[in-house]
Amino acid sequence: MDIVSYMRDLGRRARQAARVLAAAGSRDKDAALAAIAAALEDARPALAEANARDLDAGRANGLDAAQLDRLELTPGRIDAMVEGLRQVAALADPVGEITGLSYRPSGIQVGRMRVPLGVVGIIYESRPNVTVDAASLCLKSGNACILRGGSEAIHSNGAIAACIGRGLAAAGLPAGAVQVVETTDRAAVGELITMPEYVDVVVPRGGKGLIERISAESRVPVIKHLDGVCHVYIDAGADFDKALAIAVNAKTHRYGVCNAMETLLIAEPVAAALLPRLAAAYAEAGVELRGCPRTRALIADCGAAGEADWSAEYLAPILAVRVVADLDAAMEHIARYGSGHTDAIVTEDYGRARRFLREVDSSSVLVNASTRFADGFEYGLGAEIGISTDKLHARGPVGLEGLTSQKFVVLGDGQVRF
């Protein structure tokens, strides 16, 4: 079968399954999630074997350390997938919820009902755990999904897909509810994003090049973010111990993720006291620093930051550092160079914290916490299908509610309009 026919067959199956899922009750959907979790537990050896094949191939193909880290399915990450499924099952089902019912002068009641989007296409690179995150959220929110993972994770995704298929069958839900594209042919992506008759929304998760391509070529609405240029601003009113812990964690916890800090901003009044301590911690972690002139005057072994560094998403142990005059200067820097993803302030000053929350225009804004918390699992969404920096429909980590829409419902008792 050629790639066009193959993808359109997936689309037809997904559209049929979406009608079944939209009518499915919470009990059936939760049973499927529990069965998938059990299948993953039973398949740990098979998952490890499949992932080892992908890792071996990745090393042979020259994947760097950050890419291999994203690809690896450690026992802890399998634990997280299982826990994510269980958390999503425990969440309230948003489908069918009616809100805002109110009487109109005519006697009718008008409200809004939350409904599935329909068929969701997810395109992602490297991280095989996304297969489970996407499947769980789409199932719970009543959506069918077509998942296209990266070629580097083909064996891992295939092993996970087998577990999902067993879980769907055990719960009596159609196999078309979750379909993993089995071909590594890049043409599959082009077909997926140009089938509006079968696909209602596309979510790309991966590098900037992938997301730019999907945004430019898709004939289907896209939920996306392009860059994760995240900042931590250490205010003059910061607690030094908190600032040290947050700034180190935001950068070094994991490098190849979109919510890792890429630029550290520090207020001039505390720079001399804090920067040497921070530099020592980063040196111990192997992080390369690139700083402004004032930063380089305060710490040794710091490279010069160029203009491009302030807007760079390194996804690597590299950090840009700038000393700024005050909160206003920090927010001006974020507005100019940030990507609207995640930004944090460290301060004990309530007024400045409130200003930062109100004036920084990002999808997640944090006070006295690491940017690494900008994640669906940590936000209590169970998992996330992606992070959106758009301002329409969904913004920030996209969980169950972000995968639904609303329609108006009207309850009457024989009223007619005159």
Number of C-alpha atoms within 10 A of each C-alpha: 6 6 15 13 11 15 23 17 13 19 26 15 20 28 24 17 23 27 17 18 25 20 12 16 15 19 12 18 23 22 18 27 30 23 23 30 25 17 19 26 16 12 16 16 11 14 23 18 15 20 25 17 15 23 23 13 14 19 13 9 10 10 16 10 13 15 19 20 17 18 24 20 22 13 12 9 13 19 15 16 25 22 16 25 26 19 18 27 23 13 14 12 20 20 23 15 12 17 14 11 16 13 14 9 7 11 14 16 16 17 16 17 19 21 21 28 21 26 29 28 26 27 24 22 20 24 22 27 20 23 27 26 24 23 28 35 29 29 29 32 29 32 29 35 31 28 25 25 28 20 18 25 24 22 20 28 30 20 20 23 23 15 22 29 22 18 23 24 14 15 18 13 21 18 17 22 27 30 22 23 23 17 16 15 11 12 12 18 19 18 18 27 25 16 16 16 12 24 25 20 21 27 27 26 23 22 14 15 10 15 22 14 12 23 20 9 12 19 19 22 15 22 26 24 26 23 20 26 25 30 32 31 29 32 28 20 16 20 15 18 9 16 24 18 15 22 28 19 17 24 31 21 14 19 22 20 18 26 27 30 34 28 31 24 26 29 22 18 15 16 21 17 12 18 19 15 14 18 20 14 17 20 13 9 14 12 19 17 24 22 25 19 15 15 26 20 11 16 17 12 11 19 16 16 19 12 10 9 19 24 21 20 24 20 21 18 18 22 24 26 28 24 25 24 15 17 21 14 14 26 21 13 17 25 15 11 19 26 23 24 28 29 33 28 29 27 21 16 13 11 9 17 20 11 13 22 17 11 12 20 19 24 21 23 22 19 19 21 21 28 28 21 16 23 22 21 19 13 13 14 19 24 28 27 26 25 28 23 23 18 10 8 12 20 20 25 24 22 29 27 19 21 27 21 17 18 11 13 15 14 14 13 8 7 10 9 4 4
